[in-house]
Amino acid sequence: MQRISIVIPARNEAAGIGRAIKEVLRHLDGLDVEPEIIVVDDGSTDGTYEAVRAAGERLPGVCCVSLSRNFGKESAMLAGLTAATGQAVATMDADLQHPPALLPEMIRRWREGAQVVHAVKERRPGESLATRLRAAAFNLLLEKLGGVSAEGCSDFKLLDAEVARVLAQRLPERHRFYRGLATWVGFRQETVGFSVGKRDSGASKFTLRMLVNLAATAIISFSTIPLRIVAVLGLLTLLLGVGVGAEALWSWFRGEAVSGFATLILTLLIIGSFIMISLGVIGEYVGRIYEEIKARPPYLVGAVFGLEPETAARLQAPAPLQQRGKADR
């Protein structure tokens, strides 16, 4: 019997996490698999950990990793991948917008040889126009600047254990973009479409600020194009300076009065804007480098239940940091 791990990051999902676990187990029933449900409590304040623990006392294979505070979804996903012991690992949200009914098809694709199965959003019923436009802008920006196609992509994926180990142990960056990394690693990949389900309870925790931060992480992680844009801005500034200088010299040779006040002010404003934009872009890259070289762990574990002792010990010292430490020595 094959063990299938299901990693579910959760923050303040106490009201619906029990039903989500039951739905996942219901759709795995009859597939000749041994389920391992790993809920990663990302610093919840509403009793999510206790709700998962209560479910684990009634249902088989339910585990929970409680982080010491809110580290973000990407870090919670990494903790879940590190804890997973299945021959395949699925990642999905806790609000049932990622339909568990799709898991049998994803497992079938994996059994037929796929090593990464991406669940791609084909329909988004119930989403507002503002949400659709925001998602479209994010996808366009990420594709043009980050070189990563994010159209319809989601964190709902099924990974072979080998791919899960690569993502959890061999990619040491602290700021991660899971959707992009799961594509970047290669291996045999397939996609299946799904319609975004209705949220089971509560409201979405994903704010516009979080979307902007995610976009920045994705672009900086996968592309240096913004830095090239800085070089282009510098070139445009040079051309502008040459043009203004040539115009001033021409006026001088013709003996015309050179007022140039408006031109000078406009030139200074343009150059100042380019400089500030360039400093901002460079600052983002320098800031990410600073965060990485500090080598702080991407998460800290506060409590666990249902995990084997060796798995719990592995969570306390994430593999990427162990490897980085050896390289430094």
C-alpha positions in Angstrom: 0.0 0.0 0.0 1.4 3.4 -1.0 1.5 6.2 1.5 0.2 9.6 0.3 1.0 12.7 2.3 -1.3 15.6 2.1 0.2 18.9 3.3 -2.3 21.6 4.3 -1.0 25.0 5.5 -3.5 26.6 7.8 -3.9 30.0 9.5 -6.9 30.6 11.7 -8.9 27.8 10.0 -10.3 26.3 13.2 -13.9 26.5 12.0 -13.4 24.5 8.9 -10.2 22.4 9.2 -12.0 19.4 10.6 -14.4 19.2 7.6 -11.4 19.7 5.2 -9.6 16.7 6.7 -12.7 14.6 6.5 -13.2 15.5 2.9 -9.7 14.6 2.0 -9.9 11.3 3.7 -13.2 10.6 2.1 -11.8 11.0 -1.4 -8.8 9.0 -0.6 -10.9 6.1 0.6 -10.9 3.1 -1.7 -7.7 4.2 -3.6 -5.5 1.6 -1.8 -3.4 4.3 -0.2 -2.3 5.0 3.4 -3.1 8.7 4.0 -0.9 11.0 6.0 -2.6 14.4 6.6 0.0 17.0 7.7 -1.7 20.3 8.8 0.9 23.1 9.3 -0.5 25.6 11.7 1.1 28.9 10.7 0.8 30.8 13.9 -3.0 30.7 14.3 -4.7 32.5 17.1 -8.1 30.8 16.9 -7.3 27.3 18.2 -6.5 25.7 14.8 -3.9 23.4 16.4 -6.3 22.2 19.0 -9.0 21.6 16.3 -6.5 19.5 14.2 -5.4 17.6 17.3 -9.1 16.8 18.2 -9.6 15.5 14.6 -6.4 13.4 14.9 -7.7 11.6 17.9 -10.7 10.4 15.9 -9.3 10.0 12.4 -6.3 7.9 11.2 -3.1 9.5 9.9 -3.7 13.1 11.0 -0.6 15.0 12.1 0.0 18.6 12.9 3.0 20.9 12.9 2.5 24.1 14.8 4.9 26.9 14.0 6.1 29.2 16.8 4.6 32.2 15.0 3.2 33.3 11.6 6.0 32.7 9.1 3.9 32.9 6.0 2.4 30.3 3.7 5.6 29.5 1.8 7.5 28.7 5.0 4.5 26.6 6.2 4.6 24.7 2.9 8.3 24.0 3.3 7.7 22.7 6.8 5.0 20.3 5.5 7.2 19.1 2.7 10.0 18.4 5.2 7.7 16.5 7.5 6.1 14.4 4.7 7.0 10.7 4.5 4.8 9.6 1.7 5.8 8.2 -1.7 3.9 11.1 -3.1 3.0 14.5 -1.5 0.0 16.6 -2.3 -0.2 20.3 -1.2 -3.5 22.1 -1.0 -5.3 24.9 0.9 -7.4 24.4 4.0 -10.5 26.2 2.8 -11.7 23.5 0.3 -11.3 25.9 -2.7 -8.8 23.2 -3.9 -11.3 20.4 -4.4 -10.3 17.1 -2.8 -12.3 15.3 -5.4 -9.4 15.9 -7.8 -7.0 13.9 -5.7 -7.9 10.5 -7.2 -7.1 11.8 -10.7 -3.8 13.4 -9.6 -2.8 10.1 -7.9 -3.7 8.2 -11.1 -1.5 10.5 -13.1 1.4 10.0 -10.6 1.0 6.2 -10.8 1.2 6.4 -14.6 4.6 8.1 -14.3 4.0 11.9 -13.7 6.4 13.2 -11.1 4.7 16.6 -10.7 1.0 17.1 -11.3 -0.2 20.7 -11.3 -3.8 21.5 -10.6 -4.6 24.5 -12.8 -7.6 26.9 -12.3 -9.8 26.7 -15.3 -12.9 28.4 -13.8 -13.2 30.9 -11.0 -17.0 31.1 -10.2 -18.0 33.7 -7.6 -14.9 35.8 -7.9 -15.4 39.5 -8.2 -14.1 41.5 -11.2 -11.5 43.2 -8.9 -10.2 39.9 -7.9 -10.0 38.7 -11.5 -8.2 41.9 -12.6 -5.8 41.6 -9.7 -4.9 38.0 -10.6 -4.5 38.9 -14.3 -2.2 41.8 -13.5 -0.1 39.5 -11.2 0.1 36.8 -13.9 1.1 39.3 -16.6 3.8 41.0 -14.4 5.2 37.6 -13.3 5.4 36.3 -16.8 7.0 39.4 -18.3 9.5 40.1 -15.6 9.9 36.8 -13.8 9.8 34.5 -16.9 7.4 32.2 -15.0 4.0 31.5 -16.4 1.5 31.7 -13.6 -1.7 31.6 -15.6 -4.2 29.6 -13.5 -1.4 28.1 -11.4 -2.1 27.3 -7.8 -0.4 25.6 -4.7 -2.6 22.5 -5.4 -0.1 20.0 -6.6 1.0 16.4 -6.2 4.7 15.7 -6.1 6.6 12.5 -6.3 8.7 11.9 -3.1 11.9 12.5 -5.0 10.7 16.0 -6.2 9.4 16.8 -2.7 12.9 16.0 -1.3 14.5 18.3 -3.8 12.2 21.2 -2.9 12.6 20.6 0.8 16.3 19.8 1.0 18.2 21.0 -2.0 16.9 24.5 -2.5 18.2 26.6 0.4 16.6 30.0 -0.3 14.6 31.5 2.5 12.3 33.5 0.3 10.5 31.0 -1.8 7.9 30.9 -4.5 6.6 27.4 -4.4 4.5 27.5 -7.6 7.6 28.6 -9.6 10.0 26.2 -7.9 7.7 23.2 -8.6 7.9 24.1 -12.3 11.6 25.0 -12.3 12.8 21.6 -10.9 11.7 19.9 -14.1 11.0 16.1 -14.0 8.0 14.8 -15.8 5.1 17.3 -15.3 1.4 17.2 -16.2 -1.6 19.4 -15.5 -5.2 18.8 -14.6 -7.9 21.5 -14.6 -10.3 22.3 -11.8 -13.0 24.8 -10.9 -12.2 26.8 -7.8 -14.6 25.7 -5.0 -16.6 27.8 -2.7 -14.7 28.7 0.5 -16.0 26.4 3.3 -15.9 29.0 6.1 -14.4 32.3 7.1 -12.8 34.8 4.8 -9.7 34.7 2.6 -6.5 35.7 4.5 -4.7 36.6 1.2 -4.6 40.4 1.1 -3.4 42.8 -1.7 -0.2 43.4 0.3 0.5 39.7 0.5 0.0 39.5 -3.3 2.4 42.3 -3.9 5.0 40.6 -1.6 4.5 37.3 -3.4 5.0 39.0 -6.8 8.1 40.7 -5.6 9.5 37.4 -4.3 8.7 35.5 -7.5 10.3 38.2 -9.8 13.4 38.6 -7.7 13.8 34.8 -7.2 13.6 34.0 -10.9 14.8 37.0 -12.9 17.3 39.9 -13.1 15.2 41.8 -15.6 14.4 44.6 -13.1 18.1 45.2 -12.8 18.4 45.4 -16.5 15.6 47.9 -16.5 17.8 50.0 -14.2 20.5 49.9 -16.9 17.9 51.0 -19.5 16.8 53.9 -17.3 20.5 54.9 -17.0 20.8 54.8 -20.8 17.7 56.9 -21.2 19.0 59.4 -18.7 22.3 59.6 -20.7 20.4 60.2 -24.0 18.3 62.8 -22.3 21.4 64.6 -21.0 23.1 64.4 -24.4 20.0 65.9 -26.1 19.7 68.7 -23.6 23.4 69.5 -23.8 23.3 69.5 -27.6 20.3 71.8 -27.6 22.1 74.2 -25.3 25.3 74.2 -27.4 23.3 74.8 -30.6 21.6 77.8 -29.0 25.0 79.2 -27.8 26.6 78.9 -31.3 23.6 80.7 -32.8 24.0 83.5 -30.3 20.5 83.0 -28.9 19.7 83.5 -25.2 19.6 80.3 -23.3 16.9 80.5 -20.8 16.4 76.8 -20.4 14.7 77.0 -17.0 11.8 74.8 -17.8 14.0 72.3 -19.6 16.4 72.2 -16.7 13.6 71.6 -14.1 12.0 68.9 -16.3 15.4 67.2 -16.8 16.1 67.2 -13.0 12.7 65.7 -12.3 13.1 62.9 -14.8 16.7 62.1 -13.7 15.6 62.2 -10.0 12.7 59.8 -10.7 14.9 57.4 -12.6 17.5 57.5 -9.7 14.8 56.8 -7.1 13.3 54.0 -9.1 16.7 52.4 -9.7 17.6 52.7 -6.0 14.3 51.0 -5.1 14.9 48.1 -7.4 18.5 47.6 -6.4 17.4 47.9 -2.7 14.9 45.1 -3.2 17.7 42.8 -4.4 20.2 43.9 -1.8 17.5 43.4 0.9 16.8 39.8 -0.3 20.5 39.1 -0.3 20.8 40.4 3.2 17.9 38.2 4.4 19.5 35.1 2.7 23.0 35.6 4.1 21.7 35.9 7.7 20.8 32.2 7.2 17.9 32.3 9.8 15.6 29.3 9.6 12.6 29.8 7.4 10.4 28.6 10.3 10.5 27.5 13.9 8.4 24.7 15.3 6.4 25.3 18.4 4.7 21.9 18.8 3.9 18.7 16.9 1.8 15.7 17.3 1.3 12.5 15.3 4.8 12.6 13.7 7.6 10.0 14.2 10.4 11.2 16.5 13.0 11.3 13.7 10.6 13.4 11.5 10.0 15.8 14.4 13.8 16.1 14.9 14.3 16.8 11.2 11.8 19.7 11.4 13.8 21.3 14.2 16.8 21.7 11.9 15.6 22.1 8.3 17.8 20.3 5.8 18.6 23.4 3.6 20.3 25.1 6.6 22.2 21.9 7.4 23.6 21.8 3.9 24.4 25.5 3.9 26.3 25.2 7.2 28.4 22.3 5.8 29.2 24.4 2.7 30.3 27.3 4.8 32.7 25.2 6.8 
